[in-house]
Amino acid sequence: MPRIELTTQIPATPEQCFELSLSVDAHRSSMSDSGERAVAGVTSGVMRLGDTVTWKARHFGLPVTMTSVISEYDAPHRFVDEQRSGPFRRWWHEHRFEPAAGGTSMTDVVEFEAPAGAVGRLVNVLVLTRYMTTLLERRNVWLKEALSGPES
């Protein structure tokens, strides 16, 4: 099963990073390239433990629908979102926020698995790991820019 781990330094407090990372509106804005929009569950505002959101988007030119739940929540240190239904056999995303010099060290840990057995494992290796890493990096750049003050 693929595992992605990314750490991003953000010039903001862990509380600010935690809150913005749970914002449905911020997620939609950060994923504008894929046209992600929340269509059920929490469709605006900040999510909390047990909240679900259903996203519709377009990836690889195909329509995708995915429902996620906030399954773990320890403000402002960590939360986990997991797929309840959608395109993956498994999607688990841990978000960690630790104080660091000049702000916060934000770490994403993602474990995922495509469906379809051996074919899915090949897709994981050849396509999905790189694609998902790029999406996470793009989102983290967006978060960093959104949380940077006008003087940054």
C-alpha distance (Angstrom), angle and dihedral (degrees) to the residues before:
residue distance angle dihedral
M1 . . .
P2 3.80 . .
R3 3.80 118.6 .
I4 3.80 124.3 -165.8
E5 3.78 121.9 -167.0
L6 3.81 120.4 -175.6
T7 3.79 129.1 173.0
T8 3.80 121.1 -162.1
Q9 3.79 127.4 -175.8
I10 3.80 111.8 -137.2
P11 3.83 125.1 -172.1
A12 3.82 94.1 -133.9
T13 3.80 137.7 81.1
P14 3.81 121.7 -82.9
E15 3.81 87.6 -113.9
Q16 3.81 92.0 56.8
C17 3.81 92.6 45.7
F18 3.82 92.4 46.9
E19 3.81 93.3 49.6
L20 3.81 96.1 46.4
S21 3.82 91.4 45.9
L22 3.83 88.9 58.2
S23 3.81 93.7 48.6
V24 3.79 114.4 113.0
D25 3.81 89.4 -160.5
A26 3.82 92.4 52.8
H27 3.81 91.3 48.1
R28 3.80 90.9 51.7
S29 3.82 91.0 49.6
S30 3.80 93.3 46.7
M31 3.81 92.1 50.9
S32 3.80 98.0 46.0
D33 3.82 92.0 128.4
S34 3.81 90.6 68.1
G35 3.79 94.4 39.7
E36 3.81 92.5 -122.6
R37 3.77 113.5 -176.1
A38 3.79 132.5 172.5
V39 3.80 111.1 -120.1
A40 3.82 104.3 169.1
G41 3.78 140.8 18.0
V42 3.79 112.3 19.0
T43 3.80 102.8 5.6
S44 3.80 98.7 171.2
G45 3.78 138.2 18.8
V46 3.80 131.0 24.6
M47 3.80 123.1 -30.3
R48 3.81 125.1 -134.4
L49 3.81 136.2 -168.6
G50 3.79 111.8 -48.5
D51 3.80 95.1 13.3
T52 3.79 118.5 134.9
V53 3.78 131.9 -157.0
T54 3.79 129.8 -171.4
W55 3.80 115.0 -148.6
K56 3.78 128.5 -162.4
A57 3.78 116.6 -161.7
R58 3.78 144.3 145.1
H59 3.81 119.5 -113.4
F60 3.80 124.6 169.6
G61 3.81 85.9 1.6
L62 3.82 91.0 -63.3
P63 3.81 128.6 114.0
V64 3.80 111.8 -112.7
T65 3.80 130.5 -169.9
M66 3.80 120.9 -167.9
T67 3.80 132.0 172.9
S68 3.81 117.2 -156.7
V69 3.79 133.2 -174.9
I70 3.80 130.0 -155.3
S71 3.81 95.6 -123.4
E72 3.82 100.0 171.4
Y73 3.80 128.1 30.6
D74 3.81 129.8 178.1
A75 3.81 107.3 160.2
P76 3.00 124.8 -116.4
H77 3.80 97.0 -1.4
R78 3.78 108.7 55.3
F79 3.79 148.0 -12.0
V80 3.80 136.1 178.2
D81 3.79 129.3 -145.3
E82 3.79 119.9 -165.1
Q83 3.78 133.8 -174.0
R84 3.79 113.8 -106.4
S85 3.79 93.3 -179.9
G86 3.76 133.9 -5.9
P87 3.77 146.5 81.5
F88 3.81 99.5 -33.5
R89 3.76 129.4 77.2
R90 3.81 83.8 -143.3
W91 3.82 133.7 4.5
W92 3.82 119.5 175.7
H93 3.82 120.9 166.3
E94 3.79 122.6 -176.4
H95 3.82 118.3 -166.8
R96 3.84 117.1 -162.2
F97 3.80 127.3 -173.4
E98 3.80 121.4 -166.8
P99 3.80 128.3 174.2
A100 3.80 111.6 -107.7
A101 3.78 136.9 171.5
G102 3.78 106.2 -68.3
G103 3.80 95.7 8.3
T104 3.78 137.1 -40.9
S105 3.77 137.4 -16.6
M106 3.81 103.8 -141.8
T107 3.80 116.4 -164.5
D108 3.80 126.0 -169.1
V109 3.79 118.1 -162.9
V110 3.79 114.0 -174.0
E111 3.78 128.4 -178.3
F112 3.77 117.0 -176.4
E113 3.75 142.0 160.4
A114 3.77 130.2 -162.8
P115 3.80 118.9 -134.9
A116 3.81 123.3 -115.1
G117 3.81 102.9 70.8
A118 3.81 115.3 -119.3
V119 3.81 93.1 6.9
G120 3.81 89.5 51.7
R121 3.80 91.3 50.6
L122 3.80 89.4 52.9
V123 3.82 90.5 49.3
N124 3.84 88.6 50.2
V125 3.79 91.0 56.3
L126 3.80 100.0 37.9
V127 3.80 101.7 38.6
L128 3.78 122.4 -4.9
T129 3.81 101.7 58.3
R130 3.79 92.7 55.5
Y131 3.81 93.2 40.4
M132 3.82 93.8 49.7
T133 3.82 92.0 45.2
T134 3.81 90.1 53.1
L135 3.83 91.6 49.0
L136 3.82 91.3 50.4
E137 3.81 92.3 47.1
R138 3.80 90.8 49.9
R139 3.80 91.5 49.2
N140 3.81 91.3 48.8
V141 3.81 91.6 51.7
W142 3.81 88.2 51.2
L143 3.84 91.5 49.7
K144 3.80 91.6 47.6
E145 3.81 92.2 50.5
A146 3.80 92.3 45.1
L147 3.81 91.6 51.2
S148 3.80 96.6 43.3
G149 3.78 113.9 99.7
P150 3.80 121.7 -121.8
E151 3.81 88.7 -99.3
S152 3.84 91.8 60.0
